[in-house]
Amino acid sequence: MKKVFYFSLGFLFLVLIFFGAYNFVFRNNVNSPVVDQGKKIIEAPADTIPIVTNITATVNEDILGATVSPDGFLYYYSLDERALKKASLEGKDKSVLLSDFPGTPVRLLWSP
């Protein structure tokens, strides 16, 4: 029984030495955040923040696999009409690209 006690006491002593050495070595860590007393937070004036007044939904239907292309159009599959469609980001110009899909797709994977 004494062996277990002395072994546990020695192990605790080693852990405490390791913990103390670890805290001593990493006391001044370069990754620690430091507040610079000379700098102040500059807030942006209220007139530079744009106020958005017109927020509209581009598409008002159940869709699948929506993606935005480099030409500025939204390509998606319409679950309501079972067709592949293209719409502008403002939602004004909508057109059907493909409408003869066999079955109902579960997911769409786009390729560049």
N, CA, C and O of each residue as an XYZ file, in Angstrom:
448
protein
N       0.820     -1.188      0.000
C       0.000      0.000      0.000
C       0.867      1.256      0.000
O       0.499      2.279     -0.578
N       2.031      1.165      0.660
C       2.914      2.316      0.702
C       3.474      2.623     -0.683
O       3.705      3.783     -1.024
N       3.692      1.564     -1.485
C       4.239      1.770     -2.826
C       3.269      2.583     -3.687
O       3.690      3.480     -4.418
N       1.994      2.278     -3.604
C       0.986      3.003     -4.388
C       0.927      4.461     -3.944
O       0.823      5.365     -4.774
N       0.994      4.685     -2.637
C       0.956      6.054     -2.123
C       2.162      6.855     -2.597
O       2.012      7.984     -3.064
N       3.357      6.280     -2.481
C       4.567      6.992     -2.901
C       4.600      7.199     -4.419
O       5.061      8.233     -4.904
N       4.108      6.210     -5.156
C       4.038      6.361     -6.613
C       3.073      7.485     -6.988
O       3.395      8.301     -7.852
N       1.901      7.546     -6.359
C       0.925      8.607     -6.637
C       1.466      9.966     -6.229
O       1.267     10.955     -6.934
N       2.148     10.018     -5.097
C       2.735     11.271     -4.641
C       3.824     11.747     -5.603
O       3.900     12.936     -5.910
N       4.653     10.842     -6.072
C       5.691     11.191     -7.045
C       5.094     11.650     -8.364
O       5.578     12.605     -8.972
N       4.040     10.969     -8.809
C       3.383     11.357    -10.058
C       2.756     12.746     -9.933
O       2.854     13.554    -10.856
N       2.119     13.026     -8.808
C       1.536     14.347     -8.570
C       2.622     15.414     -8.555
O       2.439     16.499     -9.106
N       3.745     15.109     -7.930
C       4.862     16.047     -7.880
C       5.391     16.342     -9.286
O       5.674     17.496     -9.607
N       5.527     15.315    -10.123
C       5.992     15.512    -11.503
C       4.998     16.338    -12.321
O       5.401     17.189    -13.115
N       3.720     16.093    -12.130
C       2.698     16.864    -12.853
C       2.745     18.325    -12.437
O       2.636     19.210    -13.286
N       2.905     18.592    -11.152
C       2.987     19.980    -10.686
C       4.237     20.676    -11.214
O       4.181     21.855    -11.564
N       5.360     19.970    -11.277
C       6.581     20.555    -11.852
C       6.369     20.861    -13.331
O       6.740     21.936    -13.803
N       5.773     19.923    -14.062
C       5.508     20.148    -15.481
C       4.564     21.334    -15.679
O       4.800     22.172    -16.549
N       3.506     21.410    -14.883
C       2.545     22.507    -14.998
C       3.211     23.853    -14.707
O       2.967     24.830    -15.416
N       4.044     23.909    -13.679
C       4.748     25.149    -13.358
C       5.728     25.546    -14.443
O       5.810     26.722    -14.796
N       6.480     24.584    -14.985
C       7.434     24.888    -16.056
C       6.701     25.348    -17.311
O       7.153     26.269    -17.991
N       5.583     24.716    -17.619
C       4.804     25.091    -18.798
C       4.311     26.532    -18.674
O       4.418     27.306    -19.625
N       3.777     26.894    -17.520
C       3.294     28.263    -17.324
C       4.434     29.271    -17.325
O       4.251     30.400    -17.781
N       5.598     28.892    -16.828
C       6.744     29.799    -16.826
C       7.251     30.034    -18.245
O       7.570     31.167    -18.606
N       7.328     28.983    -19.050
C       7.853     29.108    -20.416
C       6.896     29.899    -21.293
O       7.341     30.746    -22.068
N       5.606     29.652    -21.193
C       4.631     30.303    -22.070
C       3.929     31.473    -21.388
O       2.783     31.787    -21.710
N       4.602     32.103    -20.465
C       4.025     33.242    -19.754
C       3.811     34.418    -20.697
O       2.763     35.060    -20.636
N       4.766     34.719    -21.564
C       4.677     35.833    -22.510
C       4.527     35.283    -23.919
O       5.432     35.420    -24.743
N       3.413     34.676    -24.192
C       3.162     34.084    -25.494
C       2.924     35.183    -26.518
O       2.185     36.130    -26.249
N       3.549     35.067    -27.702
C       3.384     36.086    -28.739
C       1.984     36.049    -29.334
O       1.558     37.022    -29.957
N       1.266     34.958    -29.158
C      -0.084     34.855    -29.701
C      -1.144     35.405    -28.763
O      -2.320     35.462    -29.124
N      -0.750     35.804    -27.578
C      -1.707     36.362    -26.627
C      -2.141     37.747    -27.092
O      -1.300     38.541    -27.512
N      -3.429     38.054    -27.028
C      -3.879     39.386    -27.449
C      -3.380     40.460    -26.485
O      -3.444     40.301    -25.266
N      -2.890     41.540    -27.049
C      -2.364     42.645    -26.255
C      -3.092     43.910    -26.679
O      -3.210     44.191    -27.871
N      -3.571     44.659    -25.726
C      -4.267     45.907    -26.015
C      -3.241     47.025    -26.053
O      -2.496     47.242    -25.097
N      -3.216     47.735    -27.184
C      -2.313     48.875    -27.308
C      -3.025     50.092    -26.724
O      -4.086     50.489    -27.206
N      -2.441     50.677    -25.694
C      -3.084     51.789    -25.006
C      -3.127     53.049    -25.865
O      -3.970     53.916    -25.634
N      -2.238     53.169    -26.850
C      -2.197     54.373    -27.680
C      -3.258     54.396    -28.765
O      -3.598     55.466    -29.269
N      -3.783     53.245    -29.131
C      -4.767     53.183    -30.211
C      -6.180     53.202    -29.641
O      -6.453     52.633    -28.584
N      -7.055     53.861    -30.359
C      -8.464     53.891    -29.980
C      -9.285     53.341    -31.137
O      -8.864     53.394    -32.293
N     -10.433     52.826    -30.821
C     -11.317     52.298    -31.847
C     -11.978     53.464    -32.558
O     -12.583     54.337    -31.936
N     -11.847     53.456    -33.893
C     -12.443     54.519    -34.698
C     -13.736     53.975    -35.294
O     -13.726     52.978    -36.017
N     -14.825     54.625    -34.991
C     -16.111     54.199    -35.526
C     -16.385     54.936    -36.821
O     -16.030     56.105    -36.974
N     -17.020     54.240    -37.752
C     -17.356     54.846    -39.032
C     -18.504     55.826    -38.843
O     -19.435     55.555    -38.083
N     -18.445     56.960    -39.527
C     -19.568     57.895    -39.448
C     -20.842     57.261    -40.003
O     -20.786     56.385    -40.865
N     -21.969     57.708    -39.506
C     -23.248     57.113    -39.892
C     -23.552     57.303    -41.369
O     -24.271     56.491    -41.952
N     -23.020     58.365    -41.998
C     -23.348     58.607    -43.401
C     -22.579     57.686    -44.345
O     -22.939     57.611    -45.520
N     -21.546     56.988    -43.897
C     -20.802     56.087    -44.773
C     -21.394     54.686    -44.808
O     -21.031     53.891    -45.675
N     -22.292     54.368    -43.894
C     -22.916     53.053    -43.868
C     -24.128     53.083    -44.791
O     -25.053     53.865    -44.569
N     -24.137     52.233    -45.836
C     -25.276     52.250    -46.755
C     -26.530     51.691    -46.090
O     -26.469     50.708    -45.353
N     -27.642     52.316    -46.354
C     -28.925     51.874    -45.823
C     -29.678     51.173    -46.944
O     -29.962     51.768    -47.984
N     -29.996     49.915    -46.724
C     -30.703     49.127    -47.724
C     -32.193     49.229    -47.435
O     -32.652     48.889    -46.344
N     -32.945     49.702    -48.428
C     -34.379     49.856    -48.222
C     -35.184     48.820    -48.988
O     -36.253     48.415    -48.530
N     -34.698     48.383    -50.139
C     -35.461     47.441    -50.955
C     -34.789     46.076    -50.927
O     -33.802     45.846    -51.626
N     -35.320     45.191    -50.129
C     -34.835     43.819    -50.102
C     -35.937     42.954    -50.687
O     -37.049     42.901    -50.163
N     -35.614     42.283    -51.773
C     -36.601     41.439    -52.434
C     -36.044     40.041    -52.598
O     -34.831     39.851    -52.694
N     -36.930     39.070    -52.629
C     -36.524     37.699    -52.890
C     -36.351     37.531    -54.390
O     -37.219     37.920    -55.171
N     -35.239     36.957    -54.785
C     -34.987     36.757    -56.210
C     -35.946     35.735    -56.784
O     -36.462     35.917    -57.886
N     -36.188     34.670    -56.053
C     -37.042     33.586    -56.531
C     -38.049     33.261    -55.439
O     -37.675     33.071    -54.282
N     -39.327     33.197    -55.804
C     -40.387     32.871    -54.843
C     -40.989     31.507    -55.148
O     -42.196     31.390    -55.357
N     -40.159     30.488    -55.173
C     -40.624     29.127    -55.409
C     -39.645     28.166    -54.747
O     -38.548     28.562    -54.353
N     -40.043     26.911    -54.628
C     -39.148     25.902    -54.057
C     -38.067     25.587    -55.072
O     -38.355     25.229    -56.214
N     -36.808     25.723    -54.642
C     -35.701     25.517    -55.572
C     -34.719     24.512    -55.002
O     -34.761     24.163    -53.822
N     -33.838     24.061    -55.872
C     -32.812     23.093    -55.513
C     -31.532     23.463    -56.239
O     -31.574     23.759    -57.433
N     -30.413     23.454    -55.566
C     -29.110     23.651    -56.193
C     -28.882     25.030    -56.758
O     -28.384     25.154    -57.877
N     -29.225     26.065    -56.032
C     -29.024     27.425    -56.535
C     -27.544     27.772    -56.539
O     -26.829     27.491    -55.577
N     -27.088     28.388    -57.634
C     -25.703     28.831    -57.734
C     -25.645     30.115    -58.544
O     -26.457     30.334    -59.443
N     -24.677     30.960    -58.214
C     -24.493     32.225    -58.917
C     -23.323     32.056    -59.871
O     -22.251     31.596    -59.478
N     -23.535     32.429    -61.126
C     -22.486     32.301    -62.136
C     -21.703     33.602    -62.247
O     -22.164     34.638    -61.767
N     -20.518     33.569    -62.875
C     -19.729     34.798    -63.029
C     -20.420     35.873    -63.873
O     -20.099     37.055    -63.745
N     -21.361     35.479    -64.728
C     -22.054     36.480    -65.549
C     -23.175     37.187    -64.792
O     -23.861     38.030    -65.369
N     -23.376     36.867    -63.517
C     -24.340     37.584    -62.693
C     -25.740     37.015    -62.712
O     -26.695     37.725    -62.397
N     -25.886     35.760    -63.071
C     -27.195     35.125    -63.083
C     -27.245     34.012    -62.049
O     -26.224     33.426    -61.690
N     -28.442     33.738    -61.584
C     -28.700     32.684    -60.623
C     -29.279     31.496    -61.380
O     -30.331     31.609    -62.010
N     -28.597     30.364    -61.319
C     -29.076     29.147    -61.961
C     -29.629     28.235    -60.872
O     -28.994     28.056    -59.833
N     -30.805     27.658    -61.101
C     -31.435     26.823    -60.083
C     -32.412     25.863    -60.725
O     -32.817     26.046    -61.873
N     -32.792     24.831    -59.972
C     -33.808     23.885    -60.407
C     -35.085     24.189    -59.646
O     -35.094     24.207    -58.415
N     -36.160     24.429    -60.380
C     -37.450     24.733    -59.770
C     -38.185     23.432    -59.481
O     -38.494     22.667    -60.395
N     -38.463     23.189    -58.204
C     -39.212     21.988    -57.836
C     -40.690     22.126    -58.174
O     -41.377     21.122    -58.363
N     -41.187     23.358    -58.252
C     -42.598     23.576    -58.581
C     -42.883     23.240    -60.042
O     -43.860     22.556    -60.346
N     -42.033     23.721    -60.942
C     -42.258     23.522    -62.377
C     -41.398     22.420    -62.968
O     -41.503     22.132    -64.160
N     -40.536     21.788    -62.149
C     -39.637     20.722    -62.586
C     -38.846     21.146    -63.814
O     -38.856     20.472    -64.844
N     -38.150     22.295    -63.683
C     -37.378     22.837    -64.798
C     -36.117     23.509    -64.275
O     -36.084     24.008    -63.151
N     -35.080     23.512    -65.108
C     -33.846     24.223    -64.803
C     -34.009     25.646    -65.301
O     -34.298     25.873    -66.476
N     -33.821     26.617    -64.389
C     -34.103     28.007    -64.731
C     -32.901     28.897    -64.495
O     -31.940     28.529    -63.818
N     -32.990     30.096    -65.085
C     -31.966     31.122    -64.935
C     -32.682     32.420    -64.604
O     -33.684     32.763    -65.232
N     -32.159     33.150    -63.604
C     -32.768     34.424    -63.211
C     -31.662     35.411    -62.893
O     -30.573     35.029    -62.463
N     -31.955     36.695    -63.110
C     -30.989     37.725    -62.727
C     -31.014     37.868    -61.211
O     -31.959     37.432    -60.554
N     -29.984     38.473    -60.666
C     -29.918     38.610    -59.213
C     -30.973     39.564    -58.678
O     -31.306     39.514    -57.494
N     -31.500     40.427    -59.524
C     -32.591     41.301    -59.104
C     -33.933     40.585    -59.169
O     -34.919     41.079    -58.621
N     -33.989     39.430    -59.829
C     -35.220     38.670    -59.949
C     -36.105     39.105    -61.092
O     -37.260     38.685    -61.162
N     -35.603     39.933    -61.994
C     -36.435     40.460    -63.077
C     -36.430     39.550    -64.301
O     -37.494     39.186    -64.802
N     -35.272     39.186    -64.778
C     -35.171     38.390    -66.001
C     -35.107     36.916    -65.646
O     -34.074     36.423    -65.192
N     -36.219     36.211    -65.855
C     -36.271     34.779    -65.577
C     -36.521     34.038    -66.878
O     -37.336     34.460    -67.699
N     -35.811     32.925    -67.059
C     -36.017     32.124    -68.261
C     -35.828     30.652    -67.921
O     -35.097     30.302    -66.994
N     -36.499     29.797    -68.687
C     -36.412     28.353    -68.507
C     -35.330     27.830    -69.442
O     -35.372     28.090    -70.645
N     -34.366     27.099    -68.904
C     -33.294     26.535    -69.724
C     -33.637     25.121    -70.178
O     -33.531     24.818    -71.366
N     -34.042     24.258    -69.268
C     -34.437     22.886    -69.582
C     -35.692     22.550    -68.796
O     -35.812     22.888    -67.618
N     -36.629     21.878    -69.463
C     -37.867     21.553    -68.757
C     -38.226     20.079    -68.830
O     -39.194     19.666    -68.191
N     -37.503     19.281    -69.567
C     -37.835     17.860    -69.718
C     -36.885     16.994    -68.898
O     -35.973     16.368    -69.437
N     -37.114     16.969    -67.581
C     -36.310     16.134    -66.698
C     -37.105     14.889    -66.334
O     -38.237     14.998    -65.864
N     -36.533     13.710    -66.544
C     -37.223     12.498    -66.092
C     -37.048     12.332    -64.583
O     -35.922     12.351    -64.087
N     -38.128     12.174    -63.864
C     -38.059     12.004    -62.414
C     -37.817     13.322    -61.698
O     -37.844     14.394    -62.303
N     -37.582     13.220    -60.404
C     -37.310     14.405    -59.588
C     -35.901     14.298    -59.020
O     -35.601     13.337    -58.312
N     -35.032     15.254    -59.312
C     -33.674     15.189    -58.765
C     -33.668     15.387    -57.249
O     -34.486     16.129    -56.705
N     -32.746     14.722    -56.588
C     -32.603     14.842    -55.143
C     -31.592     15.928    -54.802
O     -31.776     16.675    -53.842
N     -30.518     16.013    -55.594
C     -29.513     17.054    -55.407
C     -28.883     17.373    -56.750
O     -28.930     16.570    -57.681
N     -28.295     18.554    -56.836
C     -27.632     18.994    -58.059
C     -26.177     19.282    -57.757
O     -25.856     19.891    -56.736
N     -25.299     18.846    -58.643
C     -23.879     19.146    -58.538
C     -23.495     19.964    -59.754
O     -23.678     19.521    -60.888
N     -22.965     21.154    -59.526
C     -22.585     22.037    -60.612
C     -21.113     21.845    -60.930
O     -20.294     21.642    -60.033
N     -20.786     21.910    -62.207
C     -19.405     21.787    -62.652
C     -18.995     23.094    -63.307
O     -19.764     23.657    -64.086
N     -17.795     23.590    -63.008
C     -17.381     24.882    -63.594
C     -17.159     24.803    -65.082
O     -16.811     25.805    -65.708
